[in-house]
Amino acid sequence: MTKIFNPYEHIGRHDTEIIKDIDVSNTERLHNIVNKIRAYLRDEHAQSFAKSILEPGAREELKRLIADYINQRRNLHVEGIPLESLIKTVHQEILYYGPIQKALDDPAVTNIDINSPRDVFVERNGEEEYRPEYGFRDEDHLYSVINKMLIPLGKTLTANEPHIDSLFESFRICAVLHAEKGGISTESTVVSIRKFAEDTITPKQLVEYSTMSQEMDEFFQEVIPSSNIIIAGATNSGKTTTLVSIPLYFHENTRIITIEDSPEMMLRRKKAYRNYRNIVPLQTKHHENIEKRYDIAKLTKVSLRMRPWKIIIGEVRDGEAAKQTHEAMNTGHCCYMTIHASSARNAATRIVQLAGDGYNDESIAAQLSDTVDLIIFQQKIKKSRIITEVVELVGYEGAKHPICNTIFEYVQSGVSEDGYSQGFHRRVNPISKELAGKMRINMIPEDSINRWLNV
């Protein structure tokens, strides 16, 4: 017999703070109870209710009001469900984010993908999991929860704005409205939520996680502060995590300008950067009038007037951003960026394609070979995120064939029983004389330079 979908069956299965499984015959009643209490709060406590949506700290008063309301009305009690569990479930539905609240609270969950009210996937500990128990009652239930996340941002999914990509608390939300509501998603409202780590993963931790080796960390300590770096890889390969760790190689007083579409890096909020006070974060601003729009390229140009020592760009994804970043490197600024690519060499090709104009690509390639020092390529292998290549961009044959000197590479030997990549990093080639010369200009001790000039 086909199992009946139970939108509340997840509650309590893994968390003693949430109620035990609710029989499917009670889900409609529970839905009605939630609606009744929500109406009561809107009618009798409108100001507190509105504050609870916009201010998480204001929810404690609402919790007490909900508990009192349920305790005083026996007709709201549901047979077989402990009263405490019922109250916590109502809290979850009204004050928090319904079925997905547990995934939002779970530090091991990094991504939540909602493909329909009943099809929910999470990435947990690096592994994709199908979690229908996080499903919603129906399309309207999903729609109301997502809009609850967007309301504090002054946004709502509508036919006029059927796609919203925004930041909420410590989550990045990409929401696409169902076509039946005037949107562009064929079968259902669709949502992807990326959770940001509460703190920075440091280079030391990247070594502990085998993302890179101790030798690579020592190399980066001496090379990264005075270099132009491209971090390349596919979506979800860990590029941003590595990018956010890079300023920890800088002196604490270094003036850093960060540029991104949505504030993912948030260096000033992280404990690891509590002594880094010379950080200026910039983010893009959309506007229908192109003259009033601030994209990555325009912000990069703005940053050049702010006396930057280091410019960190969340992602270079279009020609204008690549051209302006190229200009920043040409004027002597150290730039660090991410780019989507399938290999280190592909990243070297893509940056020419983006920064070039089709006519002067060879001269652009020649300039890039002089300014870009290292390309760090990162991959997700099973549950692991690994830097699989560190290459020096030496030059180009024409504009389409980069010449790369591989300094480090990852050798995979297998996969562990719990799904993590097994292998090791090895140093392949010495650095070039050009990079060694750049290190000398930046006062790196000669014995350190000689270490990297030999294998």
N, C-alpha and C positions, 0 to 999 in steps of 0.2 A: 504494500500500500504506500502511496506517495506521502511523504512527511509534509504536514501542513507547516507553512512558514510561520515562525513565531518571532516577531520583531523584538521581543523582550527576553528571548531564551538565553541570551548571553549574560543577563544580570545575575551576578553572584557566582557564576561558574568558576571564576578564577580569583575573585576578590571578595573577602569577607565583609568589606565595607558596603557592598551592594547586595540586593536581595537575592534570595534563592530563586531557582527557575519558576517562572509563572506559567501556569497552564494556559494553553492557547485560548481556552474559552474565556479567560479573564482579560485578555489584551484589549478588547473593545471597551470593557468597563473601565480599565485603567486609563485608557485614552480619554474617556468621558470625564473621569475624576480630574485628570490633568487640565482639561479645558475649563472645567467648573472653577478650579482653584485659580487658574490664570485669569479668568474673568473677574473673580473676587478681588484679586490683587489690583487689577486695572481700575476697578470701580471704587475700591475703598482705600487703596494705598498707591495711587497712581504715581506720586512723586518718588516714593521709595522704589517702586517697581522700575521706573524709567532709569533711576540711578544704578540699579543692579545690573542693567544691560550695559551701561557705559562704564561703570566702575566696579570691577571685581570685588573690591573691598567692601562695597555696600551690600553684599549678598547675605552677610550674617544675620542682619535684621529680618530679611525675607525668610531665611531658614526658620527662624523662630515663629514668625507669623504663619507659615505653612504648617509647621508642626502643631501649633495651637489650633488651627482651623480643622485639621484632620482629627486631632484628639477629641475635640468637642462635638464631632458629628459621626455618630455610629453608622449612619447610612453610607458613609464613605469607606468604612472598613470592608476589606475583602477577605472572605473566608479562605483560610489556608495560607495567607500571607501575613507574617508578623508585622505588627504596626510600625515598628522601627524601620523595617525593610521597605514598607510601603512609603513612608515619609522620605527615605533616602532616594527612592526611585522618582518621586515627584520632584524632589530637589534637582535631580539630574536632568529631568525633562524641562523644567521651567527655568532654572537658574544657570544650567550649564548646557552641554551640547549633546544631550540625548545619548543614543547608542554608541557614538564614537568617543564619548568622554573618557572611557577607560584607555583607549588607544592614545588619546592626547596626553593622558597622565603617565603613560608607560614610557620611561626613559629609554627603553630598548627599541621602541618604535620610532623610525625616522621618517617614514612616508605613509600616508593614508590615501588610497585611491578609491573613490566611490564611482562605480560605473553605472549603477542603477540603485534604487532604494534597497535592493536585496543583494547586490553584488559588491562586496567591499573587500579590498585587498590591503594588506599592510606589509611594509618591509620592517622586519623585526630581527635585530642582531644580524643584519646583512642578508637575511633570507626572505623571499617573497612568500606570503601566507594568504590563502583565501579564507576570509573570516565572515561568513554570512551571518554569524551571530551578532555582528555589529550593524546589521541591516536596519532600515527604517520601516515604519508602518506602511507608508505609501509615498508617492511623489510629493504630496503636500507637506508631509512630515519632514522629508529631506529639505524641501524648499524653505520651510520656516527655520530650520536649524542653521542652514547656511546663511540666510539673511540675518539671523541673530549675530553671526560672526561679522557680517559686513556693516551692520547698522552703526557701530561705533566709528567706522571709517567714513560715515556719511554716504554709504553706497547701498544699492539694492539691485539684485538681478531683475532686469526688466527687458521688454522687447526693444527699448531704445539703447540699452546697455546689456546685451546678452552674454558678454564675456567680461569678467573682472579678474584682474591679476593684481593682488594686493597683499599687504602685510597686516596681520592681526596678532597682537600680543607677540609670542615668539614663533608664530607660524606664518608661512607664505601660502596663500590660498589662490588657486586658479579655479574659478567656477564658470561653467558654461551652461546656459539656460536651455531647457527642453524646448523643442520646436513647437509643441502644443501650446506653450506659454509665450510664443513669439520669438523663441530663441533659435539656436543653430545646432543643437545636439539632437540627433534623430529620435532616439528612443527614451531618453531620460535626461534630467539635469545631471551633469557630471562634475565631479569635484576632485582635485588633486591638492593634498595638503603636505607641504614640506615642513618638518619641524627643525628648528635651529637648535644646535647644542647650546646649553646654558653657559658653557665656558669654552675657551679655546683648547684644542688639542695641540699640545706643545711639540716641538721637534723631538724632545726626549720621549714623549708618548708615541710619536710616529715610529720611533725606533723600537719601542716596546711592542707595538702592534705589528711590527715587521713591514710597515709601509715603506720604510727605507732602512738602510744599515747604519751602524755606528760610524763607519768610515765615510758614508755619504753625508751624514750630519756634520762631521768634522770638515769635510770639503765645503759644504754649504756655509759654514760659519765664516770661512775665509773668502769665499767668492761672492755670495749673494749680496752683501751690503753694497758692493760697487758695480753690480751687473744689471743688465736688462734681461728679464726672465719671462718666458712664455710657459705657462702650465697648460698642457693639452690633454684631452681625453674625451670620452663619451659622456653623455648624461649620467649622473649618479656614480661617477668613477672616483669622487672624492677631491676634485680639483679645488673647490672652494675651501674645503677643510685645510688643504695644504697651503693655499694662498693666504689664509688667515693666520697661519703659523709663521709665515715669512718675516713679518716685522719684529718678531722676537729675536731675530738675528741682528737687529739694529740697536744702536745706542738709545737709551730711554728718552733723550732730548731731541731725537731726530724728528724733523717736521714732516709729517706724513699726511698726504691728501688721499682719501679713499673716494672712489667714484663707482656708482652702481645704479641699476634700475630700481631695485628695492633694497632697503638696508638690511642685508644679510650679515655683513661682516660685523657691524656694531662693536668695533674694537673698544670704544670708550666705556662700554657697559660690562666688559669682561674682566674678570679678576686678574687674568694673566697680564693685562695692560693697565693695571691700576696706577703704575708709576710712569706710564707713557701719557703725558699731558699735552703734547704738541701734535695732536691728531685732529684733522678737520674732515668730517664726513660730508660728502655731497651726494645727492640722489637726483635722478632725472625727474622732469616735470612735463607732463603731456599737455598740449594746448592745441586747439583746432587751428589757431593762427600759427603758422610755422615760424614766424618771427619771434613769437613768445614761447616757443617750445625749447626745452633744455634736454637734449639727448646726451648720450655718452660723449659724442664728439665735441659738442658745445661746452660741456662741463670740463672736458680735458683742456680745452682752450682757456676756460675761466681759471682753472687750477694753475696754469702757467703764470698768472698774474698774482698768485698768492704765495710766492716764494717757496715752492715745494722743494724738499730734498728728495723725497720719494713719492711717486704716484702709483697707487694701487687701483687697478681697474677690474671690477667684478667680472665682466665678460665683454670681449670684443666680438661683435657678431655681424657688423655691417661695414661697408666701405668707408663711410665718413669717420666712424670711430677708429678704424685701423689707420686711416690717413693722419688723423690728429694725434694718435699715439705715436706713430712713426715720426711726426714732426717734433713731438716732445722728446723722443729719444735723440733725434738729430741735434737738438739744442742743448744736449748734455745732461738731461734729467734721467734719473734711474726709474724705469717703469717696470711694473710687474702686472701681468694680466693672465686671464684664462681664455681659452679658445677651444671650440669643439673640433676634434680631429681624430683620425683613426690610427695615427702613429706620429712620432716626432717629426719624421720627414714630411708627412702630410700636413702637419702644422706649419712647417716652413714654407710649403707650397701655398697653403691657404692664406697666410698673412700677405704674401705677394699678390695673390688674386684680389684680396680685399683692399689692400693699400694702393694697388696699381690702377691704371686707367685703360689698360689695353694697348697703349702706345709707347709708354715709357717704362714698361715693366722691368726691363733689364737694368735700367739705372736704379729703379726702386729696389730691386733684388740686391744690387751691389751695395746700396746704402744700408739695407737691412742686415747684410752679412757683416757690416762694420759695427752696427749698433746692437743687434741681438746677440747676447753671449750664450745663453743656455736655453734649451728646450727640455722641460721636464714632462715626460709622458706618463700618465697614470691610467690604470685599468682596474675594473672590478672583476676579480677572478673568484668565482663562487661567492663565498661570503666575505672575502678579503678585498681590501682596496690597496693596491700595490703600485709604487713607482717602478715601472718596468724598464724605463730608459731615461738616462740623462745624457743629452748630446750637446756638443758645442756646434753652433752654426758657423761653418768655416767659410762658405761661399756658395755660389750658384754657377751652374753651367747654363748660360742663358738666363731665363727667368723661371723655368719649370722644373729644373732638376737641382735640388739643393745638395750641397756637399756637407755631410755631417760627420763629426768625429764623436763616436760613442765612447763616453767616459765610464759610465756604469750601465749594467744591464741586469735584469732579473732572470734567473734560471729556475724554472718550475720543475720540481721533482715528483709532485703528486698532490693529492688532496687528503686532508685528515678525515677521520670518521665523522667529525662534527661539521664538516663542510668548509674548512678553511684551506687556502692554498698553502702548500709546503714547498719550500725552495730557498734560494739564497741570492743575495746580490754580489756581483763581482765587478772589480775594476777592470776595464778592457784596454783602454788606451791612455797615454799621457795627455795632458792639456796642450794646446798649441802655444807657440812662442808669443803669439799676439795676446792671448789671455794671460800668460805669465807676465807680459809687459804691463798689462792693465793692473794686475795685482801689485806690481812694483810701484806704480804710480800711487796706489792706495796704501802704500807703506806696509804691505804684508811682508813679514820676515823672509829672508832669502832661503833659509832652511825649509820653511813651509812651502815656498814656491817649488823648490827642488823636489820635495816629496811628490807633488802632483805632476812634475815633469818626467817622472820615472814611474814605471809599473813594476 
